[in-house]
Amino acid sequence: MSRRLFSSSICAIAATSIVAFSSPAHAAPDALGKPVGHFSLEAKSADIGIGFTWGEGKLTYKGRTYRFKVSGGNIAAVGFSKITAAGTVYNLKNLHDFDGGYAALDGDATLDRGIGGAVMSNSNGVKVKFTSATRGAHLAAGAQGLSFQIREK
């Protein structure tokens, strides 16, 4: 049995309003504005007190696909899990504005499989809204952050 707990109103609103995304050219504006891209990622998280997350993703923006590195962590977490996520990107005007730290306050509990979603933003004003699925045994509470870095070819 799995359960995803949301401790911030932004995450709760995002989880109830997430819809399947299509290509940005056909996506309709929502509460965050008009989608300008979409992404997917796969990451792993190993946590003993303070957690560490690492992985890779793909960003589709202006008709091109870019690979990016995922890193980050949790405060007050324990366990190991594999995460897959897909989402929508908003307010991205320049490719490298996607780079940076994204933050959200939330918590999660996963035993075998879990699902969730969040809205996160970085200091460049870029927002991402995503749904995620986790596998493994994982318990986390408090601040969570991810960092995305476009990989140069």
C-alpha positions as CSV (number, residue, x, y, z in Angstrom):
1,M,0.0,0.0,0.0
2,S,1.3,3.4,-0.9
3,R,0.4,7.0,0.0
4,R,1.6,10.4,-1.0
5,L,1.2,13.2,1.6
6,F,1.2,16.8,0.6
7,S,2.1,19.4,3.2
8,S,1.9,22.5,1.1
9,S,-1.2,24.0,-0.5
10,I,0.6,24.4,-3.9
11,C,1.3,20.6,-4.0
12,A,-2.2,19.8,-3.0
13,I,-3.7,22.1,-5.7
14,A,-1.3,20.7,-8.3
15,A,-2.1,17.1,-7.5
16,T,-5.9,17.7,-7.9
17,S,-5.5,19.7,-11.1
18,I,-2.8,17.6,-13.0
19,V,-4.0,16.4,-16.4
20,A,-2.3,14.4,-19.1
21,F,-0.1,16.7,-21.1
22,S,0.1,16.9,-24.9
23,S,2.7,18.6,-27.0
24,P,3.1,22.3,-26.0
25,A,1.7,23.5,-29.3
26,H,-1.6,22.0,-28.5
27,A,-1.7,22.5,-24.8
28,A,-4.3,24.9,-23.4
29,P,-3.3,27.5,-20.7
30,D,-4.1,26.5,-17.2
31,A,-3.6,28.2,-13.7
32,L,0.1,28.4,-14.3
33,G,-0.2,29.9,-17.8
34,K,0.6,28.5,-21.2
35,P,2.8,25.4,-21.3
36,V,6.0,26.0,-23.4
37,G,7.6,22.5,-23.1
38,H,7.4,19.2,-21.4
39,F,9.9,16.8,-19.7
40,S,10.3,13.3,-18.4
41,L,12.9,12.0,-15.9
42,E,14.1,8.9,-14.1
43,A,15.9,9.2,-10.8
44,K,16.9,7.2,-7.8
45,S,16.8,8.4,-4.2
46,A,18.9,6.9,-1.3
47,D,18.1,8.4,2.1
48,I,19.5,7.9,5.6
49,G,18.5,11.0,7.5
50,I,19.3,13.4,4.7
51,G,18.4,12.1,1.3
52,F,20.2,12.3,-2.1
53,T,18.6,12.0,-5.5
54,W,20.3,11.5,-8.8
55,G,19.2,10.8,-12.4
56,E,18.6,12.0,-15.9
57,G,15.8,13.6,-17.9
58,K,14.7,14.9,-21.3
59,L,13.3,18.3,-21.9
60,T,11.3,19.1,-25.1
61,Y,11.4,22.8,-25.8
62,K,10.8,24.7,-29.1
63,G,10.7,21.4,-31.1
64,R,14.0,20.1,-29.8
65,T,14.9,17.6,-27.1
66,Y,17.6,18.3,-24.6
67,R,19.0,15.9,-22.0
68,F,19.5,17.2,-18.4
69,K,21.0,16.0,-15.2
70,V,18.9,15.6,-12.1
71,S,20.3,15.9,-8.5
72,G,18.9,16.9,-5.2
73,G,17.7,15.7,-1.9
74,N,15.3,15.6,1.1
75,I,15.6,16.6,4.7
76,A,14.5,13.9,7.2
77,A,14.2,10.9,4.9
78,V,14.9,7.2,5.0
79,G,14.8,4.5,2.3
80,F,15.5,3.8,-1.3
81,S,13.3,4.5,-4.3
82,K,13.2,4.8,-8.0
83,I,11.2,7.7,-9.4
84,T,9.8,8.3,-12.8
85,A,8.1,11.6,-13.6
86,A,6.6,13.5,-16.5
87,G,5.4,17.0,-16.6
88,T,4.9,20.4,-18.2
89,V,7.2,23.5,-18.2
90,Y,5.9,27.1,-17.9
91,N,7.5,30.5,-18.2
92,L,10.7,29.2,-19.9
93,K,12.0,32.0,-22.2
94,N,15.7,30.8,-22.6
95,L,16.9,27.2,-22.6
96,H,19.3,27.7,-19.7
97,D,16.7,29.3,-17.5
98,F,15.6,25.7,-17.0
99,D,18.8,25.1,-15.1
100,G,18.8,25.6,-11.3
101,G,17.2,24.5,-8.1
102,Y,13.5,23.7,-7.8
103,A,11.9,23.6,-4.4
104,A,8.7,22.4,-2.8
105,L,7.6,21.5,0.7
106,D,6.0,18.0,0.9
107,G,6.3,14.6,2.4
108,D,5.8,11.1,1.0
109,A,5.5,7.6,2.1
110,T,6.0,4.7,-0.4
111,L,5.9,1.0,0.3
112,D,6.4,-0.8,-3.0
113,R,4.7,1.7,-5.3
114,G,3.4,5.3,-4.9
115,I,2.1,8.2,-7.1
116,G,2.2,11.9,-6.6
117,G,2.6,15.2,-8.2
118,A,3.9,18.7,-7.5
119,V,4.5,22.2,-8.8
120,M,8.0,23.5,-8.3
121,S,9.7,26.7,-9.4
122,N,13.3,27.9,-9.7
123,S,14.9,31.3,-9.2
124,N,14.6,32.1,-12.9
125,G,10.8,32.0,-12.7
126,V,10.5,28.7,-14.5
127,K,7.7,26.5,-13.2
128,V,7.3,22.8,-13.6
129,K,4.2,20.7,-12.9
130,F,4.5,17.0,-12.9
131,T,3.1,13.6,-11.9
132,S,5.4,11.0,-10.5
133,A,5.5,7.3,-9.7
134,T,7.9,5.7,-7.2
135,R,8.9,2.2,-6.4
136,G,10.7,1.0,-3.3
137,A,10.5,1.8,0.4
138,H,10.8,5.5,1.2
139,L,9.6,7.9,3.9
140,A,10.3,11.6,3.7
141,A,9.1,14.8,5.3
142,G,9.9,18.5,5.0
143,A,11.8,20.4,2.4
144,Q,12.6,18.7,-0.9
145,G,14.6,20.1,-3.8
146,L,15.7,19.1,-7.2
147,S,18.3,20.6,-9.4
148,F,18.2,20.4,-13.2
149,Q,21.2,21.1,-15.4
150,I,21.1,20.9,-19.2
151,R,23.8,18.7,-20.6
152,E,25.9,20.2,-23.3
153,K,26.4,18.1,-26.4
